[in-house]
Amino acid sequence: MQKQFEEESWAELESDPGLFTLLIEDFGVSGVAVEEIYDLQSPLNSRTYGFIFLFKWLGEHRRGRRELWDFSTQSKHNVANHRLFFAKQKVSNSCATYALLNILLNLNDITIGPLLKNIKESTEGLDPEVIPNVANTGELARCHNKHARPDAVRELNKQTNGPVRRSVVYSSSKQARFHFSSYIQFDGHLYELDSLKDFPIDLGEISANTAWTDYFQKIVLERFSNSDVHSNEIRYNLMAVIPCPIMEAEEKLRILKANVQILTQILEKFVGSKLTTDKKLGVDERRRRLLLFCESSFKSTKCNDSKCSCYSMPSGISIEQVLSHSVINDWFFHRNRKFINLKLTVSSAQVVVIKVCITKLIALLNYVDSGIAQVKMEINALKERKEQFLVDDARRVHDYEPFIRTFLTAMAEKK
């Protein structure tokens, strides 16, 4: 009975970025997170995979004029839309999971894991109506219900024997109905993937010089400005499905460390045997001593454009090795272009000889070092935030009612 309940019933979920991030991980997806959008007027993250919009469900009247779907056009585009994954929900309260599925299963550059991979492969080319019958919705429901509040589960238990409602998420007070819908870019168009609709809704072509997130922002703002109902409705929430910020920061740290290693090697070749350091010292301490030595040795070096005292690039360090790392490339060719002296010599082939100002090289190493410190702080903050997601989730799903009942009973018996 419990297994059947888990497979056929879905509890109401809160609109919370931490909850959705953990739910994505439970699906087996890696490298993806969810963040909340607090200001629709500010620029949106252009790396966003998709948006999840929670709004008060008002039936068909919620749509603006430009979003009405022509069913003859819809039929004409059916074949094209089969390339776009779209699942239609068939049970109440499952819209949160379906909103995620309709984004994640349209991404090609993420690791979706065995569960979603199986769903994608087994439902390829099927009509949206059929997908819930084929997909492993039991496993999805277990992942989904894992993050529901106990009162939502209790409410669901009461409804289990009642009629199945096709609608959305129900609040406990006044039965106000809320719904999650997704937005993605696909084939140069913006699509709304509403799991209560029969097909994806094409919201128009995105021009080549417009970021899809900017076009989405324009559409959403128009929806509110063109609708008297929505202009007075403040109960909505917008979340963005994005690349995992922890993984992005760790990749940035890896690049910065590679930059530091290259710059340190260059300085060591300049210094040569002038400085000897104990190899037992840590890498950071050896680099600190190297910097102190270089700063004191070259402090009189002037750096005024063509009068700059430059030193040829030491042998053993290739220009490709230096410029293959984005931070060094950015610093050399955007921040300090005037301090680079490039010379072409023609023999059997053209050879590029680069000369580097050593004082600026020291400044660059300090610059990258400070960048490492900042990124480490960022990673720590992001990991603390992730830990808070877990704490909040544990508090959310814990059932405090038995304790409260026992406590109040004990207090009453003492009187």
LUMKERO-506928 format. One record per residue (C-alpha): residue number from 1; z, x, y. Coordinates in steps of 0.25 Angstrom, whole numbers, plus 2048, in hexadecimal, padded with zeros to 3 digits. Last residue first. Example, Ala and Ser with C-alpha at 12.3 -4.5 7.8 and 13.67 -1.06 7.14 Angstrom:
BEGIN
REC   seq    pz    px    py
REC     2   81D   837   7FC
REC     1   81F   831   7EE
***
This chain:
BEGIN
REC   seq    pz    px    py
REC   415   890   7FA   851
REC   414   88D   805   847
REC   413   883   7FC   83F
REC   412   87B   7FA   84B
REC   411   879   809   84D
REC   410   875   80B   83F
REC   409   86B   800   840
REC   408   865   806   84C
REC   407   864   813   846
REC   406   85E   80E   839
REC   405   854   805   841
REC   404   850   811   84A
REC   403   84F   81A   83E
REC   402   846   811   837
REC   401   83D   80E   843
REC   400   83A   81D   847
REC   399   82E   81E   83F
REC   398   827   82B   841
REC   397   818   82A   844
REC   396   819   82D   853
REC   395   824   837   853
REC   394   81C   83F   849
REC   393   810   83E   851
REC   392   817   842   85E
REC   391   81C   84F   857
REC   390   80E   852   851
REC   389   807   850   85E
REC   388   812   859   864
REC   387   80F   864   85B
REC   386   800   863   860
REC   385   805   864   86E
REC   384   80D   870   86B
REC   383   801   876   865
REC   382   7F9   873   871
REC   381   804   87A   87A
REC   380   804   886   871
REC   379   7F5   887   871
REC   378   7F5   886   881
REC   377   7FF   891   882
REC   376   7F7   89A   879
REC   375   7EB   896   881
REC   374   7F2   89B   88E
REC   373   7F7   8A8   888
REC   372   7E9   8AB   883
REC   371   7E3   8A8   890
REC   370   7ED   8B2   896
REC   369   7E8   8BC   88D
REC   368   7D9   8B9   890
REC   367   7DC   8BB   89F
REC   366   7E4   8C8   89C
REC   365   7D8   8CD   894
REC   364   7CE   8C9   89F
REC   363   7D7   8D0   8AA
REC   362   7D6   8DD   8A1
REC   361   7C7   8DC   8A0
REC   360   7C7   8DA   8AF
REC   359   7CD   8E7   8B1
REC   358   7C4   8ED   8A7
REC   357   7B7   8E9   8AE
REC   356   7AD   8E7   8A3
REC   355   7A0   8ED   8A1
REC   354   795   8E7   898
REC   353   789   8ED   893
REC   352   77E   8E4   88E
REC   351   773   8EB   886
REC   350   764   8E7   887
REC   349   75C   8ED   87C
REC   348   755   8FA   879
REC   347   75A   900   886
REC   346   75D   8F6   891
REC   345   76A   8F7   898
REC   344   770   8EA   89D
REC   343   77D   8EB   8A5
REC   342   788   8E0   8A7
REC   341   794   8E3   8B0
REC   340   79E   8D8   8AF
REC   339   7A9   8D7   8BA
REC   338   7A1   8CD   8C2
REC   337   7A1   8C3   8B7
REC   336   7B0   8C2   8B7
REC   335   7B3   8B4   8B5
REC   334   7A6   8AE   8AF
REC   333   7A0   8B9   8A6
REC   332   7AC   8C2   8A2
REC   331   7B7   8B7   8A2
REC   330   7AE   8AD   89B
REC   329   7A9   8B7   890
REC   328   7B7   8BC   88E
REC   327   7BD   8AE   88C
REC   326   7B1   8A9   883
REC   325   7B1   8B4   879
REC   324   7A4   8B9   874
REC   323   7A2   8C1   881
REC   322   7AB   8CD   87D
REC   321   7A6   8CE   86F
REC   320   797   8CD   874
REC   319   799   8D8   87E
REC   318   79E   8E1   873
REC   317   7AA   8E9   872
REC   316   7A9   8F5   86A
REC   315   7A6   8FE   876
REC   314   7AE   8FC   882
REC   313   7A7   8F3   88D
REC   312   7A4   8FC   899
REC   311   7AF   8FE   8A4
REC   310   7AE   8F7   8B2
REC   309   7B4   8FC   8BF
REC   308   7B0   8F1   8C8
REC   307   7A8   8F5   8D4
REC   306   79D   8EB   8D0
REC   305   7A7   8DF   8D1
REC   304   7B4   8E4   8D7
REC   303   7BD   8E8   8CB
REC   302   7C6   8F4   8CE
REC   301   7CD   8FC   8C3
REC   300   7DA   901   8C9
REC   299   7E2   8F9   8BE
REC   298   7DA   8FF   8B3
REC   297   7E5   907   8AC
REC   296   7F1   8FD   8AF
REC   295   7E9   8F1   8AB
REC   294   7E4   8F8   89F
REC   293   7F2   8FC   89A
REC   292   7F8   8EF   89D
REC   291   7ED   8E8   895
REC   290   7EE   8F1   889
REC   289   7FD   8EF   889
REC   288   7FB   8E0   889
REC   287   7F1   8E1   87E
REC   286   7FA   8E9   875
REC   285   805   8DF   877
REC   284   7FC   8D3   874
REC   283   7F7   8DA   867
REC   282   805   8DD   862
REC   281   80A   8EC   862
REC   280   809   8F3   855
REC   279   7FC   8FA   85A
REC   278   804   901   864
REC   277   7FC   903   870
REC   276   7F4   90F   875
REC   275   7ED   90F   882
REC   274   7E3   919   888
REC   273   7DD   91A   87A
REC   272   7D2   910   87D
REC   271   7D5   908   88A
REC   270   7C7   902   88B
REC   269   7C6   8FF   87C
REC   268   7D3   8F8   87D
REC   267   7CF   8F0   889
REC   266   7C2   8EB   881
REC   265   7CB   8E8   874
REC   264   7D5   8E0   87D
REC   263   7C9   8D8   882
REC   262   7C4   8D5   875
REC   261   7D2   8D1   86F
REC   260   7D5   8C9   87B
REC   259   7C8   8C1   87A
REC   258   7CB   8BE   86B
REC   257   7D8   8B9   86F
REC   256   7D2   8B0   879
REC   255   7C8   8AA   86F
REC   254   7D3   8A7   865
REC   253   7DC   8A1   870
REC   252   7D0   898   873
REC   251   7CF   894   865
REC   250   7DE   891   865
REC   249   7DC   888   871
REC   248   7D1   880   86B
REC   247   7D9   87F   85E
REC   246   7E5   879   865
REC   245   7DC   870   86E
REC   244   7D6   869   862
REC   243   7C8   865   866
REC   242   7C9   857   86D
REC   241   7CA   848   869
REC   240   7CD   842   877
REC   239   7D7   837   879
REC   238   7D6   82B   883
REC   237   7E0   820   884
REC   236   7E0   812   88A
REC   235   7EB   808   88F
REC   234   7E7   809   89E
REC   233   7DF   7FC   89E
REC   232   7DB   7F7   8AC
REC   231   7CE   7FE   8AD
REC   230   7CC   7FA   89E
REC   229   7CC   7EB   8A0
REC   228   7C3   7EC   8AD
REC   227   7B9   7F4   8A6
REC   226   7AF   7FD   8AD
REC   225   7B8   807   8B2
REC   224   7BF   809   8A5
REC   223   7B2   80A   89D
REC   222   7AC   813   8A7
REC   221   7B8   81D   8A6
REC   220   7B5   81D   897
REC   219   7A6   820   899
REC   218   7A8   82B   8A3
REC   217   7B2   832   89B
REC   216   7A9   831   88F
REC   215   79E   837   897
REC   214   7A7   843   89C
REC   213   7AB   845   88D
REC   212   79D   846   889
REC   211   79A   851   893
REC   210   78E   84E   89C
REC   209   782   857   89E
REC   208   77B   852   892
REC   207   77D   843   895
REC   206   786   83B   88C
REC   205   77E   82F   886
REC   204   785   822   886
REC   203   791   81A   881
REC   202   78C   819   873
REC   201   796   810   86B
REC   200   798   813   85D
REC   199   796   807   853
REC   198   79D   7FB   84E
REC   197   7A9   7FC   858
REC   196   7B8   7FC   854
REC   195   7B7   80B   851
REC   194   7B3   80E   860
REC   193   7AB   81A   860
REC   192   7A6   81B   86E
REC   191   79A   825   86F
REC   190   795   82E   87A
REC   189   787   833   878
REC   188   781   841   877
REC   187   780   841   868
REC   186   78F   83D   866
REC   185   79A   83D   871
REC   184   7A7   836   86D
REC   183   7B0   82B   871
REC   182   7BA   824   868
REC   181   7C1   817   868
REC   180   7D0   814   866
REC   179   7D5   805   868
REC   178   7E0   7FE   86E
REC   177   7E5   7EF   86C
REC   176   7F0   7E9   873
REC   175   7F8   7E1   869
REC   174   803   7DD   873
REC   173   80B   7E8   86F
REC   172   80A   7F0   862
REC   171   7FD   7F6   867
REC   170   7F1   7F4   85E
REC   169   7E6   7FE   85B
REC   168   7D8   7F9   857
REC   167   7D2   7ED   852
REC   166   7CD   7E8   845
REC   165   7D9   7E1   841
REC   164   7DC   7E0   832
REC   163   7E3   7D3   82F
REC   162   7F2   7D4   82C
REC   161   7F8   7DB   81F
REC   160   7F9   7E8   826
REC   159   7FD   7E3   833
REC   158   80C   7E5   831
REC   157   80A   7F3   82B
REC   156   802   7F7   837
REC   155   80D   7F3   841
REC   154   816   7FC   838
REC   153   80C   807   839
REC   152   80B   806   848
REC   151   81A   806   849
REC   150   81A   813   841
REC   149   811   81A   84B
REC   148   804   81E   845
REC   147   800   82D   843
REC   146   7FF   82C   834
REC   145   7F8   81F   835
REC   144   7EB   826   839
REC   143   7EB   831   82E
REC   142   7EE   827   823
REC   141   7E3   81E   829
REC   140   7D9   829   829
REC   139   7DC   82C   81A
REC   138   7DA   81D   817
REC   137   7CE   81C   81F
REC   136   7C6   826   816
REC   135   7B9   821   81B
REC   134   7B0   818   814
REC   133   7B5   80A   818
REC   132   7B8   80F   826
REC   131   7A9   814   827
REC   130   7A3   807   824
REC   129   7A3   801   832
REC   128   79F   80D   839
REC   127   792   80D   830
REC   126   790   819   827
REC   125   787   825   82A
REC   124   792   82F   826
REC   123   79E   828   821
REC   122   7A2   831   815
REC   121   79F   83E   81C
REC   120   7A7   83A   829
REC   119   7B3   835   821
REC   118   7B3   841   818
REC   117   7B3   84A   823
REC   116   7BE   842   82A
REC   115   7C7   844   81E
REC   114   7C3   852   81A
REC   113   7C5   859   828
REC   112   7BE   856   836
REC   111   7BC   864   83A
REC   110   7B5   863   848
REC   109   7A7   867   84D
REC   108   79F   85A   848
REC   107   7A7   84F   84F
REC   106   7A3   841   84D
REC   105   7AD   83F   842
REC   104   7B8   843   84C
REC   103   7B5   838   856
REC   102   7B3   82C   84E
REC   101   7BE   830   845
REC   100   7C8   831   851
REC    99   7C5   823   856
REC    98   7C6   81E   848
REC    97   7D4   824   846
REC    96   7D9   81D   853
REC    95   7D1   810   850
REC    94   7D9   80E   843
REC    93   7E2   804   849
REC    92   7DC   7F8   842
REC    91   7D2   7F9   837
REC    90   7C3   7FA   835
REC    89   7C0   805   83F
REC    88   7B1   809   841
REC    87   7AD   818   83E
REC    86   7A2   81F   846
REC    85   79C   82C   843
REC    84   790   82F   84B
REC    83   783   832   843
REC    82   783   824   83F
REC    81   782   821   84E
REC    80   773   825   84D
REC    79   770   81B   843
REC    78   777   810   84A
REC    77   770   812   857
REC    76   767   807   856
REC    75   772   7FD   852
REC    74   77A   801   85E
REC    73   76E   7FF   867
REC    72   76D   7F1   862
REC    71   77C   7EF   863
REC    70   77C   7F3   871
REC    69   78A   7F8   874
REC    68   792   7F5   881
REC    67   798   802   887
REC    66   791   801   894
REC    65   797   7F4   898
REC    64   7A5   7F8   895
REC    63   7AC   7F5   888
REC    62   7BA   7EF   887
REC    61   7B5   7E1   886
REC    60   7B2   7E4   877
REC    59   7C0   7E3   873
REC    58   7CB   7E7   87D
REC    57   7D2   7F2   875
REC    56   7DB   7FA   87E
REC    55   7D6   808   87E
REC    54   7D8   815   876
REC    53   7CC   81F   878
REC    52   7CA   82B   86F
REC    51   7C0   835   874
REC    50   7B7   83F   86D
REC    49   7B5   84E   86A
REC    48   7BA   853   877
REC    47   7B5   861   87C
REC    46   7B2   85B   88A
REC    45   7C0   859   88C
REC    44   7C0   84E   897
REC    43   7C0   84F   8A6
REC    42   7CB   847   8AD
REC    41   7C9   838   8B1
REC    40   7CD   833   8A3
REC    39   7DA   839   8A5
REC    38   7E4   839   899
REC    37   7DB   83D   88E
REC    36   7E4   83F   881
REC    35   7E1   84B   877
REC    34   7DC   84A   869
REC    33   7DA   856   860
REC    32   7CF   85C   857
REC    31   7CE   86A   850
REC    30   7D1   865   842
REC    29   7CE   857   83C
REC    28   7D6   854   82F
REC    27   7D8   845   832
REC    26   7E7   848   834
REC    25   7E2   852   83F
REC    24   7DB   847   846
REC    23   7E8   83E   845
REC    22   7F0   84A   84B
REC    21   7E7   84A   857
REC    20   7E7   83B   858
REC    19   7F6   83B   858
REC    18   7F7   846   862
REC    17   7ED   83F   86B
REC    16   7F5   832   86B
REC    15   7EF   824   86B
REC    14   7F9   81D   862
REC    13   7F5   819   854
REC    12   7F5   80B   84E
REC    11   7F6   80B   83F
REC    10   7EB   80A   835
REC     9   7EB   802   829
REC     8   7E1   802   81C
REC     7   7E4   810   817
REC     6   7F2   812   81A
REC     5   7F6   804   816
REC     4   7EF   806   809
REC     3   7F7   813   806
REC     2   804   80B   80A
REC     1   800   800   800
***
